[in-house]
Amino acid sequence: MSRSEITVGVGGEAGEGIGRTGDSIAKMAARHGLHIYAYNSYQSVIRGGHVWLRIRIATEKVYNHGDHLNFLIALNQDTLDRHLREVEPNGWVLFNTEVVRLPEDRRGDLRYCGVPCKGLCRDLGYKPVMQNTVLLGAAAWILQFDFSYIEGVLRDTFQHKGDAVVRENVQVALRGYEYARENFPPVRPPFPKGPKPLAVTTGNEMFALGAVAAGCKFYAAYPMTPASSILHWFARYGPELGVVVKQCEDELAVVNFAIGAGFAGVRALCATSGGGFSLMTEAIGEAAMTETPVVVINVMRGGPSTGLPTKTEQADFWQLFGASQGDYPKMILAPTDVLDCYYTMVEAFNWAERYQIPVLVASDLYLSEHRETVDPEDIRFDVPIDRGESALREWPADREYRRFADTPTGVSPRVLPGTPGVCYTAATDEHDERGVLISDVFTNPVERKKSMDKRMRKLRFLRQEIPPHRVIGPERADVTLVGWGSTKGILIEAADRLTREGIPTNVLALKYLYPFPADSVMDLLGRSSKVIVVEQNYTGQLMRHIRAETGFLAHGAVRKYDGEPMEPLYVVRGVKAILEDGKTVFPEGW
């Protein structure tokens, strides 16, 4: 291990508690003041299949789930058979001796820690589901965490089921902890305790919390992986936070509910994945034509169609870019880490209302569902809220109200429905400044052009507000890795490895995808001799977008589209293949 860190892998079938075991290890580490980054690779079945969770624990901040394995916890034979070869030399393997058998030709450079789970807990009314708690206790000893941490985590996890269930789980974990203490050496010296406990959270939780901090008062959704946990969060906490939460019959209803709430003057949000967003696209155009602010999150998964419901991908950018028909102003944001998910919500609502446009937020399963530690002090609740000309509650009686008035910025005053003395038409057909249709009997080309110019003018002013992107690493480098959204943390580590191997590399992680800040991006790209775009789709959607917006063609591309996230080593190998073998796309592609 190159620094004070360890990566733990937990595997088994769905229904065996892999997620809960992983969460418990993550929380123990976080309460010890350590940083974690965890990724759960699971299948779309309730029971069965192979579930694989990897947790990276370190004394310093980690930005991805890594590409190595030091400690394997196998809850079934399949996990051992699949992942034993991945454990690095001098690693550890923890397993239940009553369900897992070691191969006769097993590697001799590993430490095998077998625990007879049923035999240890027979007097406690052992059930097969208890094995994960027994092994959790053993893992806590091997990782050198004080048992008080695991006791606290189990209490928090099972308190809603009553004291008896808490007590049972604590006893079972203690049996595993004591057995490990008596039979196995610890993995390593104890991790030094961090300066303070850290919070463990996900991108989806940060989306929800950030929306509330930004003043969101309405959330609508139809359950669709991997966006569903945003709905779960709002269903649990929304009512006590003053948020109206609606689970609708389908995504068409979802987005129209949200647009209706926005029209009524509240900050409204909805979220889905690519298949659901497909159904929403016509309504996105409705929001644009009626100039109604709304924020929509698309948590991408593998497609097309139902695709890969529980796997990650970055292949919906063109869908977001082309949502609905015709030209209209919108914004597309791609947050780059868990904390950025929180603050992106603030930006999204401010821009949606200030410019009265739909703001589309591009996440993916990897960003939205992975667990990561954050410092609670980095989450501010006194965020800026700017509603611009939106949701005015009164209008001077001596002034004519024109809802779609042609203004220098393209942004017109918006009053709340029911405001005394104000009446207008909010049509999805093309209309004039008062909202009167111009295409029923005779299409007025002059008014049509005027309305289009007025709406699209917003983009010019919006583009001026977009913060400049900055490279991570040296200002000038031989190689610049360009990515968007969730790949940032992977690219940072890959760039660091390449730099240490004699290939000076920096990272440009793009968040503001549309309107695209072409001038500032071109300035950064022009400083590197090799620009390589890294993304998780087959067609190189970001690479093409950069070329369309700037005319700049990157020198190479690293792509991955198998459903699993990028890893630093994959990127390093791809960059070397491009530099050494003259490839333009890694792996081989068109």
Buried (B, 14 or more C-beta within 10 A) or exposed (E): EEEBBBBBBBBBBBEBBBBBBBBBBBBBBBBBBBBBBBBBBBBEEEEEBBBBBBBBBBBEEBBBBBBBBBBBBBBBBBBBEBBBEBBEEEBBBBBBBBBBEBEEEEBEEBBBBBBEBBEBBEEBEBEEEBBBBBBBBBBBBBBEBBBEBBBBBBBEBBEEEEEEBBEBBBBBBBBBBBBBBEEBEEBBEEBEEBEEBBBBBBBBBBBBBBBBBBBBBBBBBBEBBBBBBBBBBBEEBBEEBEBBBBBBEEBBBBBBBBBBBBBBBBBBBBBBBBBBBBBBBBBBBBBBBBBBBBBBBBBBBBBEEEBBBBBBBBBBBEBBBEBBEEEBBBBBBBBBBBBBBBBBBBBBBBBBBBBBBBBBBBBBBBBBBBBBBBBEEEBEEEBEEEBBBBBBEEBEEEEEBBBBBBBEBBBBBBBBEEBEEBEBBBBBEBBBBBBBBBEEEEEBEEBBEBBBEBBEBBBEBBBEEBEEBEBBBEEEBBBBBBBBBBBBBBBBBBBBBBBEEEBBBBBBBBBBBBBBBBEBBBEBBEBBEBBBBBBBBBBBBBBBBBBEBBEBEBBBBBBBBEBBBBBBBBBBBBBBBBBEEEBEBBBEEE
